[in-house]
């Protein structure tokens, strides 16, 4: 359910863009992002800090796009979000000595202590690269190409990266039941 809620704003942005253009899509993204915060607040009485940060970035870059009537600002939004994620992952490993990926996934799977930092670094590199790639497309192609890249390219790359990483780590998952019988 959460993944649908996370992808929903991208799909709405894409659909509104196709029918009404970049400025209507930007307004829709701001409204949807705010609605998600309200939904989580009403449903769970809280929301994740990253949801608030994402909304603030959408509000700032989307608002600037609408105010200055220049789509380049909304095109920067995915890169900024990716780079904030990369920074969070990096700081977790360097400052707190616990990879963020371990904090997120460690309750669901058990891996060796040495594998978590490697996974964390792979996400740092992925987020950094996606931010750079987003800006490359934003500055070298028209808005229509960028919107298609945002939906299909970024989402597709994230899906493929996650699948490849899942296949890779599946070999290293520590099975407590198997270890208990050995």
C-alpha positions as CSV (number, residue, x, y, z in Angstrom):
1,X,0.0,0.0,0.0
2,X,2.8,2.5,0.9
3,X,4.5,2.0,-2.5
4,X,1.3,2.9,-4.3
5,X,1.0,6.0,-2.2
6,X,4.6,6.9,-3.0
7,X,4.2,6.4,-6.7
8,X,0.7,8.0,-6.9
9,X,2.0,11.6,-7.1
10,X,4.3,10.8,-10.0
11,X,1.5,9.2,-11.9
12,X,-0.8,12.1,-11.2
13,X,1.9,14.6,-12.3
14,X,2.4,12.6,-15.5
15,X,-1.3,12.4,-16.3
16,X,-2.0,16.1,-15.5
17,X,1.0,17.1,-17.6
18,X,-0.2,15.1,-20.6
19,X,-3.6,16.9,-20.6
20,X,-2.9,20.3,-19.1
21,X,0.9,21.0,-19.2
22,X,3.7,21.5,-16.8
23,X,2.3,24.2,-14.7
24,X,-1.0,22.4,-14.0
25,X,1.1,19.2,-13.2
26,X,3.3,21.2,-10.9
27,X,0.2,22.5,-9.0
28,X,-1.2,19.0,-8.9
29,X,2.1,17.7,-7.4
30,X,2.0,20.3,-4.6
31,X,-1.7,19.4,-3.8
32,X,-1.1,15.7,-3.9
33,X,2.0,15.9,-1.8
34,X,0.1,18.0,0.8
35,X,-2.8,15.6,0.6
36,X,-0.4,12.7,1.4
37,X,0.8,14.4,4.5
38,X,-2.8,15.0,5.6
39,X,-3.7,11.4,4.9
40,X,-0.8,10.1,7.0
41,X,-1.5,12.6,9.8
42,X,-5.2,11.5,9.9
43,X,-4.6,7.8,9.4
44,X,-1.5,7.3,11.5
45,X,-1.5,10.5,13.6
46,X,2.1,11.1,12.3
47,X,4.1,11.1,9.1
48,X,7.6,10.2,8.3
49,X,10.2,13.1,8.4
50,X,11.1,12.3,4.8
51,X,7.5,12.9,3.7
52,X,7.7,16.4,5.2
53,X,11.0,17.1,3.6
54,X,9.7,15.9,0.2
55,X,6.6,18.1,0.6
56,X,8.7,21.1,1.5
57,X,11.0,20.5,-1.6
58,X,8.0,20.1,-3.9
59,X,6.3,23.2,-2.4
60,X,9.5,25.3,-2.8
61,X,10.5,24.1,-6.3
62,X,7.0,23.8,-7.5
63,X,6.0,27.1,-6.0
64,X,9.0,28.8,-7.6
65,X,8.1,27.2,-11.0
66,X,4.6,28.6,-10.7
67,X,5.7,32.0,-9.4
68,X,8.4,32.5,-12.0
69,X,6.6,30.6,-14.8
70,X,9.8,28.6,-15.4
71,X,9.7,24.8,-15.5
72,X,13.4,24.4,-14.7
73,X,12.8,24.6,-11.0
74,X,10.4,21.7,-10.9
75,X,12.9,19.8,-13.0
76,X,15.5,20.3,-10.2
77,X,13.2,18.7,-7.6
78,X,14.0,15.0,-8.2
79,X,17.7,15.7,-8.2
80,X,17.5,17.6,-4.9
81,X,15.4,14.8,-3.3
82,X,17.8,12.1,-4.5
83,X,20.8,14.1,-3.2
84,X,19.2,14.6,0.2
85,X,18.6,10.8,0.3
86,X,22.3,10.2,-0.7
87,X,23.4,12.6,2.1
88,X,21.2,10.9,4.7
89,X,22.6,7.5,3.7
90,X,26.2,8.9,3.7
91,X,25.8,10.6,7.1
92,X,24.2,7.6,8.7
93,X,27.3,5.6,7.8
94,X,29.9,8.1,8.5
95,X,28.5,9.9,11.6
96,X,26.2,7.4,13.2
97,X,28.1,4.3,12.2
98,X,24.9,2.5,11.2
99,X,24.0,2.4,7.6
100,X,20.6,3.9,6.9
101,X,19.7,0.9,4.7
102,X,20.2,-1.3,7.8
103,X,17.9,0.9,9.8
104,X,15.2,0.6,7.2
105,X,15.6,-3.1,6.2
106,X,17.3,-4.6,9.3
107,X,14.0,-5.5,11.0
108,X,12.9,-7.6,8.0
109,X,16.2,-9.3,7.0
110,X,19.4,-10.3,8.7
111,X,22.7,-9.8,6.8
112,X,26.3,-9.9,7.9
113,X,27.5,-6.8,9.4
114,X,30.0,-6.2,6.6
115,X,27.3,-6.3,3.9
116,X,25.2,-3.4,5.2
117,X,27.8,-0.7,4.5
118,X,28.2,-2.0,1.0
119,X,24.5,-1.9,0.4
120,X,24.4,1.6,1.8
121,X,27.2,2.8,-0.5
122,X,25.4,1.3,-3.5
123,X,22.3,3.4,-2.6
124,X,24.4,6.5,-2.1
125,X,25.9,6.0,-5.6
126,X,22.5,5.2,-7.1
127,X,20.9,8.4,-5.7
128,X,23.8,10.5,-6.7
129,X,23.8,9.2,-10.2
130,X,20.0,9.5,-10.6
131,X,20.2,13.1,-9.5
132,X,22.9,13.8,-12.1
133,X,21.1,11.9,-14.8
134,X,17.8,13.8,-14.0
135,X,19.6,17.2,-14.5
136,X,21.3,16.0,-17.7
137,X,17.9,15.1,-19.2
138,X,16.3,18.4,-17.8
139,X,19.0,20.6,-19.5
140,X,19.5,18.6,-22.7
141,X,16.0,17.6,-23.7
142,X,12.6,19.2,-23.9
143,X,10.1,19.2,-21.0
144,X,8.0,16.3,-22.6
145,X,11.1,14.1,-22.7
146,X,12.0,15.0,-19.1
147,X,8.5,14.1,-17.9
148,X,8.6,10.8,-19.7
149,X,12.1,10.2,-18.3
150,X,10.9,11.1,-14.8
151,X,8.1,8.5,-14.9
152,X,9.6,5.7,-17.0
153,X,13.3,6.3,-16.7
154,X,13.7,7.1,-13.0
155,X,11.0,4.8,-11.8
156,X,12.2,2.0,-14.1
157,X,15.8,2.5,-13.0
158,X,14.8,2.4,-9.4
159,X,12.8,-0.8,-9.9
160,X,15.6,-2.5,-11.8
161,X,18.2,-1.4,-9.2
162,X,16.0,-2.7,-6.4
163,X,15.4,-6.1,-8.1
164,X,19.1,-6.5,-8.9
165,X,20.0,-5.6,-5.3
166,X,17.4,-8.0,-3.9
167,X,18.8,-10.8,-6.0
168,X,22.3,-10.0,-4.9
169,X,21.5,-9.8,-1.2
170,X,19.3,-12.9,-1.2
171,X,22.5,-15.0,-1.3
172,X,23.6,-13.5,2.0
173,X,20.4,-13.5,4.1
174,X,21.0,-15.2,7.4
175,X,18.3,-17.8,8.0
176,X,17.7,-18.2,11.7
177,X,15.6,-21.4,11.3
178,X,18.4,-23.0,9.2
179,X,21.0,-22.0,11.7
180,X,18.9,-23.3,14.6
181,X,18.7,-26.8,13.1
182,X,22.5,-27.0,12.2
